[in-house]
Amino acid sequence: MERTTAKTRERDDPIAPEAAAGTGAGWRERTPHWSWRLNYLCVAAVTVLVAPFFLYYFHGLVRDLLSTELVTHSRHTLELYVSGLEGTLAKYQPLPTLHSLHPAVADLLENPTDPARVANVNRLLEWKNELSGAADTYVMDMDGKTLAASNWRRPLSFVGRSFHFRPYFQEAREGRLGRFYALGTTSKRRGYYFAAPVRNSKEVIAGVLVVKVDVTAAERDWGAKNHEVMVTDRGSVVFMSSRDDWLYHAIREPTPEFLADLGQTRRYVDKRIERLPITTFEAPAAWKTGFRIGSAKRKSYFALSHDMPETGWTVWLLAEAGPLEANATAYTAAVATALLLIGAFAIGLFERRHNLLRTLAIQRRARRALELSAEELERRVEERTADLKRTQNELVQAAKMAALGEMSAGISHELNQPLTAVRSYTDNARKFLDQRNFQKVDENLGLITDLSARMGDIIRLLKVFARQTSDELDAVSLQTVINDTLKLMNVRFEREVITLTSDIPAEPLTVSANAVRLQQVLINLLSNAIDALSAQDDRRIHMGVSADGNGDLVTVSVGDNGPGIPDPIRDRIFNPFFTTKAMGQGLGLGLSISYGIIQEFGSELTLKDNDGGALFEFTLRRSFETQDGIAAQ
């Protein structure tokens, strides 16, 4: 029974089996509707079970990708901060050695109680300090007492103070370059100290010259969004930071030895070193560690570090973990929402699929029928268009033949005159040849050559005008077409006693047209003008050519001083087979064909008033092809 039903459906709907084979619709039609709903529920249940694991994996993947991008950017930022610190210290490192070479410094150490020498070195160090941009510059004797300083004018001057406990002094007194970072005991300002020994004329160390560098200026550039920067010493004490509340706190518990050294060198003076409320956690790959800092409101950071061995510093960049986690969660939520929408859409789509299959089959049959009808209609339109084009070309050719017929008498006269002259010159040449008057023979032969060239030119123009041409547009010389046209019409002008005036620019004008068809339009317009002047004595025709201001269009006009076109028939003047001439004097196709040709050129032939006469005008688009290309055509 099922097979009979299937065969009946195949006979009723020949497309249905094909659709069933391609999409599984046939199997679905044999399946109860409740079974498909059960399938939907099973798919939904599996999706609900699998989705949390997928979203968890996706969240971790996005988090890792965002972390990789953040660590790359943070590492680059950290390198910039480290380079800035190293550059600042490298700028001031050679200054103590350079300043110690000044004779006034060594002279002061030889005479430390001379007020004049003290004042002189004070001013010298003040000038050098301002010039270099250092925080302070001062000179100490071998006991660590400051003899002269750049801040001698300030209330808290270093002059007279002893810094013998500072390691930089002890290292320089031993002949080495002293380096030390500390909080100033007098100024209470953080700085990095460079110290160099001062040698007298006998190369004996007589004192120490110190340059203090203000490193706090670098902190002003560390306040970027979503990350913090700090510098710790060998004991993990924060010495510099973008957060003031982190200063003089240790990120791990200081050792007793380190605290004892702080008390001896007075590195941080009277600051109490406490541990920063910080805990560590495992950060994603490429990060050094993770920090949670704070007591009440803890903040999580991913940390990178860079060691500076010469200074004993470690520069830390702490990127906030919160924005990264928020972005990863947002991406995961967006994907979950998208999956939910896709699932809902898929369920709705599958639910409608069964009902749409038959509708789609009907639509395919209807569409195929429409396509066949459209193809047939397109074929018929192409055939009719080809027939119309062929008929139009035949009419154009017929109109050219009719124009040639009208000009045949004048052309015959133009050819007979040179032929008669050729015969006469030939007879004369023979007589002169018998008389051995070779000069006269040469003159007669030259005249015969000129007449032959004239006849050849007339025949060439007739052949060009009479041949059938395609309707393709080329770049043609407008002056050449006009000159050829006037040569063909010259006999009618002379016979009808027509005065022709023209206004044609001397500059060569190249237009986009078909030369033969453009010539036919001009011949039709000139012939109509000649016919319109047949009933009057004063016969004048004017041909004008002008280019527009932009030089893109060229306007061609043919006007006469005849009776003009009456208003009642102006609307019909371009209709096929409409003529104002007497019976047997024309088919009424000249203006209609000319109108169609100008339309093929992308323009329009228009009729205008001309002081009583008729003025026909059309425009052509200029072509900027080279003259060599036009000559070749």
C-alpha positions as a printed Julia matrix, in Angstrom:
633×3 Matrix{Float64}:
   0.0    0.0     0.0
   2.88   2.38    0.81
   4.59   1.66   -2.51
   1.33   2.38   -4.4
   1.03   5.73   -2.62
   4.63   6.61   -3.48
   4.13   5.79   -7.14
   0.96   7.87   -7.22
   2.89  10.84   -5.76
   5.6   10.38   -8.39
   3.03  10.55  -11.18
   1.29  13.58   -9.67
   4.56  15.43   -8.85
   7.54  14.42  -11.02
   9.87  16.76   -9.11
   8.98  15.42   -5.67
  11.09  12.23   -5.97
  14.11  14.29   -6.92
  13.62  16.57   -3.95
  13.09  13.6    -1.65
  16.27  11.92   -2.83
  18.29  15.09   -2.37
  16.95  16.18    1.0
  15.47  13.17    2.74
  11.94  14.56    2.44
  10.52  11.21    1.25
  11.66   9.48    4.43
  10.24  12.3     6.5
   6.82  12.02    4.84
   6.66   8.4     5.97
   7.68   9.33    9.53
   4.97  10.35   12.06
   5.01  14.0    13.1
   5.44  13.11   16.78
   8.65  11.25   15.92
  10.26  14.44   14.57
   9.27  16.35   17.66
  10.89  13.63   19.75
  14.05  14.06   17.68
  14.0   17.8    18.36
  13.72  17.15   22.1
  16.65  14.71   21.98
  18.82  17.2    20.12
  17.86  19.94   22.6
  18.73  17.71   25.56
  22.12  16.8    24.11
  22.8   20.47   23.43
  21.96  21.44   27.01
  24.36  18.8    28.33
  27.21  19.61   25.96
  26.91  23.42   25.91
  28.43  24.09   29.41
  31.56  22.09   28.55
  31.9   23.83   25.22
  31.41  27.28   26.73
  33.93  26.5    29.49
  36.49  25.45   26.87
  35.68  28.49   24.73
  36.04  30.84   27.71
  39.5   29.41   28.45
  40.52  29.68   24.8
  39.4   33.32   24.55
  41.07  34.11   27.86
  44.36  32.66   26.6
  44.13  34.61   23.35
  43.4   37.88   25.14
  46.17  37.11   27.65
  48.67  36.52   24.83
  47.76  39.85   23.24
  47.94  41.63   26.61
  51.3   40.11   27.6
  52.81  41.14   24.25
  51.67  44.72   24.71
  52.69  44.74   28.4
  56.14  43.36   27.66
  56.69  46.1    25.09
  55.54  48.72   27.61
  57.81  47.29   30.3
  60.79  47.41   27.94
  60.05  51.08   27.29
  59.97  51.85   31.02
  63.23  49.97   31.63
  64.89  51.7    28.69
  63.79  55.04   30.11
  65.32  54.31   33.51
  68.54  52.96   32.01
  68.79  55.95   29.7
  68.34  58.38   32.58
  71.05  56.71   34.67
  73.43  56.33   31.73
  73.07  60.06   31.05
  74.4   61.01   34.5
  76.9   58.19   35.18
  79.98  59.9    33.62
  79.28  63.31   35.21
  81.09  62.76   38.58
  84.28  61.71   36.82
  84.06  64.69   34.44
  83.36  67.18   37.24
  86.2   65.8    39.39
  88.74  66.78   36.74
  88.09  70.49   37.22
  91.17  72.18   38.83
  89.0   74.2    41.21
  87.7   71.03   42.87
  91.17  69.62   43.56
  92.3   73.07   44.73
  89.43  73.22   47.24
  90.38  69.81   48.66
  93.96  71.11   49.14
  92.65  74.25   50.93
  89.27  73.23   52.45
  89.08  76.16   54.9
  89.56  78.95   52.31
  86.19  80.78   52.04
  87.0   82.15   48.59
  87.72  78.69   47.2
  84.58  77.29   48.85
  82.44  80.06   47.32
  84.04  79.55   43.91
  83.37  75.78   43.89
  79.81  76.34   45.21
  79.03  78.55   42.22
  80.81  76.14   39.88
  78.81  73.15   41.1
  75.59  75.17   41.02
  76.2   76.06   37.36
  77.13  72.5    36.39
  74.12  71.11   38.26
  71.69  73.43   36.45
  73.34  72.67   33.13
  73.1   68.87   33.56
  69.66  68.8    35.19
  70.86  66.69   38.15
  69.18  66.89   41.54
  72.34  67.8    43.52
  76.11  67.9    42.98
  78.56  68.15   45.91
  82.19  67.57   47.0
  83.24  65.7    50.16
  86.63  65.33   51.83
  88.13  62.0    52.83
  86.16  62.03   56.09
  82.8   62.3    54.3
  82.22  65.95   55.15
  80.62  68.08   52.41
  82.87  71.04   51.55
  80.84  72.55   48.66
  77.44  71.79   47.08
  75.21  73.02   44.29
  72.41  73.64   46.84
  74.52  75.96   49.0
  71.88  78.71   48.73
  69.05  76.52   50.14
  68.18  76.25   53.84
  68.75  72.48   53.77
  72.15  72.71   52.12
  74.53  69.74   52.15
  77.52  71.99   53.06
  79.03  70.93   56.37
  77.04  67.67   56.56
  78.74  64.27   56.72
  77.65  61.31   54.55
  80.49  58.96   55.44
  77.98  56.14   56.14
  76.78  56.05   52.56
  78.17  53.14   50.49
  78.73  55.35   47.45
  81.21  57.45   49.46
  83.06  54.41   50.71
  83.33  52.92   47.21
  84.62  56.19   45.67
  87.12  56.72   48.52
  88.57  53.32   47.57
  89.03  54.5    43.98
  85.9   52.92   42.4
  82.79  54.45   40.86
  80.26  54.58   43.66
  76.59  53.74   42.97
  73.72  53.81   45.45
  69.99  54.49   45.55
  68.4   55.85   48.68
  66.1   58.38   50.3
  68.01  61.58   51.01
  68.71  62.1    54.71
  68.56  65.87   54.29
  66.21  66.5    51.34
  63.95  63.46   52.01
  63.86  62.96   48.25
  64.55  59.66   46.5
  67.56  59.58   44.23
  70.3   57.55   42.64
  73.86  58.56   43.59
  76.96  58.4    41.39
  80.31  59.14   43.15
  83.82  59.42   41.7
  87.2   59.91   43.48
  88.94  63.3    43.13
  92.68  62.98   42.67
  95.25  65.72   43.36
  98.29  66.55   41.27
 100.12  63.51   42.7
  97.26  61.17   41.65
  96.37  60.62   45.28
  92.67  60.46   46.18
  91.91  63.67   48.06
  88.09  63.57   48.13
  84.83  62.44   46.45
  82.51  64.21   44.0
  78.85  63.06   44.03
  75.99  63.6    41.56
  72.49  62.78   42.75
  69.88  61.89   40.09
  66.17  62.53   40.71
  64.55  59.25   39.58
  61.04  60.23   40.65
  60.52  62.08   37.35
  60.07  58.71   35.6
  57.05  57.93   37.8
  55.02  60.7    36.18
  54.92  58.71   32.92
  53.76  55.49   34.59
  50.13  56.35   35.15
  48.68  54.41   32.2
  45.2   52.9    32.31
  44.69  49.29   33.52
  48.26  48.7    34.68
  50.64  49.74   37.46
  54.45  49.94   37.62
  56.8   49.44   40.57
  60.55  49.08   41.14
  61.85  46.86   43.94
  65.35  46.53   45.37
  67.22  43.35   46.26
  65.17  43.04   49.44
  61.87  43.3    47.46
  61.13  46.77   48.9
  59.16  49.04   46.58
  61.42  52.01   45.93
  59.54  53.56   42.97
  55.89  53.05   41.98
  52.97  54.51   40.08
  51.05  54.03   43.35
  52.25  56.21   46.26
  50.66  53.89   48.84
  52.95  51.04   47.71
  56.19  52.93   48.4
  58.49  51.53   51.11
  56.49  48.31   51.32
  57.96  44.88   50.65
  56.25  42.44   48.32
  57.68  39.56   50.42
  58.92  39.4    54.01
  62.38  41.14   54.32
  65.21  39.12   55.89
  66.86  40.29   59.16
  70.16  40.75   57.31
  68.51  43.09   54.82
  66.86  45.11   57.58
  70.2   45.4    59.38
  71.83  46.69   56.2
  69.06  49.29   55.81
  69.78  50.55   59.32
  73.51  50.79   58.65
  73.3   52.58   55.29
  70.15  54.53   56.25
  68.87  53.83   52.73
  65.28  54.69   53.58
  66.17  56.93   56.56
  63.35  56.6    59.12
  60.77  54.89   56.89
  59.22  51.81   58.45
  59.32  48.91   56.01
  56.12  46.86   56.14
  54.89  44.03   53.96
  52.44  44.94   51.19
  49.1   43.1    51.58
  49.79  40.88   48.58
  49.18  37.25   47.67
  50.25  35.37   44.56
  48.29  33.11   42.24
  49.1   31.17   39.08
  48.83  33.4    36.04
  48.38  32.29   32.38
  51.41  31.26   30.38
  54.01  33.95   29.52
  53.26  35.92   32.73
  55.76  35.63   35.59
  53.14  35.45   38.33
  49.84  36.83   39.48
  49.31  39.28   42.38
  46.25  40.1    44.46
  46.93  43.36   46.28
  44.83  45.11   48.89
  43.21  44.42   52.19
  39.55  45.4    51.86
  39.01  45.56   48.11
  41.58  43.27   46.55
  42.64  43.75   42.95
  44.17  41.05   40.73
  47.12  41.69   38.45
  49.16  39.69   35.94
  52.83  40.54   36.54
  55.92  40.83   34.32
  59.38  41.74   35.62
  62.73  42.88   34.24
  65.98  42.85   36.26
  68.51  45.73   36.17
  71.72  44.07   37.52
  73.83  47.23   37.74
  71.37  48.98   40.02
  70.04  45.93   41.85
  66.5   46.84   40.79
  63.64  44.75   39.47
  61.06  46.63   37.39
  57.54  45.18   37.59
  54.59  45.85   35.29
  51.25  44.76   36.76
  48.39  44.49   34.26
  44.89  44.4    35.72
  43.3   40.97   35.3
  39.75  42.24   35.72
  39.27  43.73   32.22
  40.7   40.59   30.6
  38.35  38.35   32.54
  35.42  40.67   31.78
  36.18  40.64   28.06
  36.54  36.85   27.99
  33.22  36.5    29.84
  31.56  38.97   27.44
  32.78  37.04   24.39
  31.6   33.77   25.94
  28.18  35.27   26.72
  27.93  36.58   23.17
  28.73  33.13   21.76
  26.23  31.49   24.12
  23.55  33.94   23.02
  24.4   33.34   19.38
  24.25  29.56   19.85
  20.9   29.91   21.6
  19.52  32.01   18.75
  20.94  29.64   16.15
  19.38  26.68   17.96
  15.99  28.38   18.13
  16.27  29.34   14.48
  17.29  25.8    13.5
  14.34  24.28   15.35
  11.95  26.67   13.65
  13.61  26.03   10.31
  13.36  22.24   10.61
   9.77  22.57   11.76
   8.82  24.47    8.64
  10.99  22.44    6.29
   8.47  19.66    5.73
   5.69  22.07    4.77
   7.97  24.08    2.51
   9.27  21.18    0.42
   6.11  20.8    -1.67
   5.79  24.58   -1.98
   9.37  24.76   -3.2
   8.69  22.03   -5.76
   5.73  23.98   -7.1
   7.79  27.13   -7.18
  10.56  25.33   -9.07
   8.08  24.16  -11.72
   6.61  27.64  -11.98
  10.04  29.23  -12.11
  11.14  26.83  -14.84
   8.03  27.65  -16.83
   8.72  31.36  -16.41
  12.35  30.85  -17.44
  11.25  29.03  -20.59
   8.75  31.78  -21.36
  11.37  34.44  -20.73
  13.9   32.64  -22.95
  11.32  32.37  -25.72
  10.37  36.03  -25.32
  14.04  37.06  -25.32
  14.65  35.01  -28.47
  11.7   36.66  -30.21
  12.83  40.12  -29.09
  16.32  39.42  -30.44
  14.84  38.25  -33.77
  12.58  41.31  -34.02
  15.47  43.59  -33.07
  17.68  42.0   -35.7
  14.88  42.39  -38.28
  14.38  46.02  -37.32
  18.12  46.66  -37.48
  18.36  45.01  -40.87
  15.35  47.01  -42.11
  16.85  50.22  -40.74
  20.16  49.52  -42.5
  18.29  48.82  -45.73
  16.41  52.11  -45.37
  19.67  53.94  -44.66
  21.23  52.38  -47.74
  18.15  53.2   -49.8
  18.27  56.78  -48.63
  21.93  56.98  -49.63
  21.11  55.61  -53.05
  18.29  58.14  -53.39
  20.68  60.94  -52.46
  23.18  59.65  -55.0
  20.4   59.63  -57.59
  19.62  63.26  -56.89
  23.32  64.13  -57.23
  23.92  61.91  -60.27
  23.32  64.62  -62.88
  25.72  67.03  -61.22
  28.29  64.3   -60.62
  28.05  63.24  -64.25
  28.69  66.82  -65.25
  31.65  66.97  -62.84
  33.16  63.88  -64.47
  32.36  64.79  -68.12
  34.15  68.13  -67.96
  37.51  66.64  -66.88
  37.14  63.79  -69.37
  36.59  66.24  -72.26
  39.56  68.28  -71.07
  41.68  65.13  -70.84
  40.89  64.23  -74.46
  41.71  67.77  -75.59
  45.0   67.83  -73.64
  45.87  64.37  -75.01
  45.38  65.53  -78.62
  47.47  68.62  -77.93
  50.19  66.51  -76.34
  50.42  64.36  -79.47
  50.77  67.41  -81.71
  53.44  68.9   -79.46
  55.18  65.53  -79.4
  55.29  65.5   -83.24
  56.73  69.0   -83.1
  59.24  67.78  -80.45
  58.03  70.51  -78.1
  58.64  68.47  -75.01
  58.02  71.34  -72.6
  54.43  71.72  -73.85
  53.99  67.95  -73.76
  55.06  67.97  -70.08
  52.63  70.79  -69.27
  49.73  68.94  -70.92
  50.58  65.71  -69.12
  50.66  67.6   -65.82
  47.2   68.99  -66.5
  45.95  65.52  -67.38
  47.38  64.23  -64.07
  45.58  66.95  -62.09
  42.28  66.21  -63.85
  42.7   62.49  -63.2
  43.31  63.17  -59.52
  40.18  65.32  -59.42
  38.08  62.56  -61.0
  39.64  59.98  -58.66
  38.77  62.12  -55.65
  35.11  62.37  -56.82
  34.88  58.63  -57.4
  36.5   57.9   -54.0
  33.94  60.07  -52.24
  31.12  58.32  -54.08
  32.47  54.87  -53.19
  32.86  55.76  -49.52
  29.38  57.25  -49.36
  27.68  54.4   -51.23
  29.21  51.45  -49.36
  27.4   49.7   -46.54
  28.97  50.28  -43.14
  28.47  48.97  -39.63
  26.92  51.12  -36.91
  30.08  51.06  -34.74
  31.37  54.42  -33.53
  34.96  55.52  -34.14
  37.02  58.63  -33.6
  36.55  60.65  -36.81
  37.77  64.06  -37.93
  34.74  66.36  -38.15
  36.46  68.74  -40.6
  37.29  65.83  -42.95
  33.66  64.62  -43.0
  32.38  68.16  -43.65
  34.92  68.76  -46.45
  34.02  65.47  -48.17
  30.32  66.3   -47.88
  30.77  69.76  -49.39
  32.74  68.26  -52.3
  29.83  65.95  -53.11
  27.27  68.74  -52.75
  29.29  71.4   -54.58
  27.66  70.64  -57.95
  24.14  71.18  -56.53
  25.27  74.39  -54.84
  26.52  75.73  -58.17
  23.54  74.5   -60.15
  20.98  75.91  -57.68
  22.99  79.12  -57.19
  23.32  78.6   -53.44
  25.47  80.87  -51.27
  27.12  78.67  -48.64
  28.66  80.22  -45.55
  30.32  78.31  -42.75
  31.72  78.89  -39.29
  34.1   75.96  -38.71
  37.02  76.25  -36.25
  40.51  75.85  -37.65
  41.44  73.65  -34.7
  41.01  69.94  -35.61
  37.93  68.48  -33.92
  37.69  64.74  -33.36
  34.27  63.32  -32.49
  32.83  59.91  -31.65
  30.68  58.93  -34.64
  30.46  56.82  -37.81
  32.0   58.81  -40.67
  29.76  57.51  -43.49
  26.54  57.87  -41.49
  27.5   61.32  -40.26
  28.16  62.3   -43.87
  24.72  60.95  -44.83
  23.08  63.13  -42.13
  24.87  66.23  -43.43
  23.9   65.43  -47.06
  20.24  64.93  -46.04
  20.16  68.24  -44.15
  21.91  70.15  -46.96
  19.66  68.57  -49.62
  16.51  69.48  -47.67
  17.82  73.04  -47.28
  18.46  73.29  -51.05
  14.94  71.97  -51.79
  13.43  74.48  -49.34
  15.1   77.39  -51.19
  13.94  76.38  -54.67
  11.04  78.91  -54.77
  13.04  82.04  -53.91
  15.83  84.09  -55.49
  17.95  84.76  -52.4
  19.31  81.36  -51.47
  21.63  81.11  -48.51
  22.72  78.16  -46.37
  24.92  78.38  -43.26
  26.82  75.53  -41.62
  28.17  76.08  -38.11
  30.43  74.08  -35.78
  31.15  75.1   -32.18
  32.6   73.46  -29.06
  31.16  73.99  -25.57
  33.06  75.62  -22.74
  34.37  72.37  -21.3
  35.4   71.09  -24.72
  33.53  67.78  -24.28
  30.72  68.41  -26.8
  30.67  69.76  -30.37
  27.5   71.33  -31.83
  26.84  71.06  -35.6
  24.09  73.14  -37.24
  22.68  73.53  -40.78
  20.36  76.48  -41.39
  18.76  78.24  -44.37
  16.85  81.44  -45.08
  13.88  79.65  -46.59
  10.21  79.71  -45.53
  10.87  77.47  -42.5
   8.7   74.72  -41.03
   5.11  75.67  -40.12
   4.15  75.14  -36.47
   1.32  72.62  -37.15
   3.71  70.09  -38.68
   6.78  70.58  -36.46
   5.84  67.62  -34.27
   5.65  65.31  -37.32
   8.71  66.49  -39.19
  10.84  63.51  -38.02
   8.14  60.85  -38.6
   8.86  58.22  -41.3
   7.29  58.88  -44.71
   6.25  62.4   -43.76
   7.23  65.01  -46.37
   6.25  68.52  -47.42
   7.53  68.01  -50.96
   5.35  67.41  -53.99
   4.35  63.88  -55.0
   7.26  61.93  -56.49
   9.95  64.26  -55.07
  10.83  62.27  -51.96
   9.97  59.32  -49.7
   9.89  61.28  -46.45
  12.66  59.18  -44.91
  15.6   61.59  -44.95
  14.93  63.37  -41.65
  13.62  60.21  -39.97
  16.79  58.29  -40.87
  18.97  61.24  -39.86
  17.16  61.44  -36.52
  17.8   57.73  -35.89
  21.49  58.02  -36.85
  22.03  60.93  -34.45
  20.32  58.92  -31.7
  22.81  56.1   -32.33
  25.54  58.69  -31.75
  24.02  59.36  -28.3
  22.5   62.75  -29.2
  19.3   64.2   -30.68
  18.51  66.07  -33.9
  16.45  69.17  -33.1
  14.62  71.8   -35.16
  14.97  75.46  -34.21
  13.9   78.84  -35.59
  16.36  80.69  -37.81
  14.91  84.14  -38.56
  12.13  82.6   -40.64
  14.12  79.72  -42.04
  14.81  76.27  -40.6
  17.8   75.39  -38.39
  18.66  71.77  -37.64
  21.15  71.16  -34.85
  22.78  68.21  -33.07
  25.68  67.62  -30.71
  28.5   65.08  -30.84
  30.78  63.93  -28.04
  34.43  64.77  -28.57
  37.02  62.03  -28.82
  40.62  62.73  -27.82
  42.27  60.01  -29.92
  45.51  61.04  -31.6
  45.48  62.36  -35.14
  47.74  59.47  -36.23
  45.07  56.99  -35.16
  42.39  58.89  -37.09
  44.55  59.04  -40.21
  45.11  55.29  -40.02
  41.37  54.72  -39.9
